[in-house]
Amino acid sequence: MSQEGHLRSRDGDCTLSREDRLTAADRWVRLAYRTRGWLLCRAGRHFWARLRNPEVGGARAHYELCRRCGRERSAYVSVRDLYGY
């Protein structure tokens, strides 16, 4: 079997192929994505995810968590949503 395109460590084991390694361009893309998220959160444009924690407040214990920065805020559920009125 050919080992072409693979790097070898000192003890002779094959490591990741060149296609699977993290390149400098990948690092720049990740940095740009994190910077964009930070700027959006600083400007108040959060990416809210609605979660529920019944151990804290029962059936109505909903809260929202920003997926980028981790900020929390309360999310109140209306009675119509709970009971279908």
Buried (B, 14 or more C-beta within 10 A) or exposed (E): EEEEEEEEEEEEEEEEEEEEEEEEEEEEEEEEEEEEBEEBBEEEEBEBEEEBEEEEEEEBBBBBBBEBEEEEEEBEEEEEEEEEE
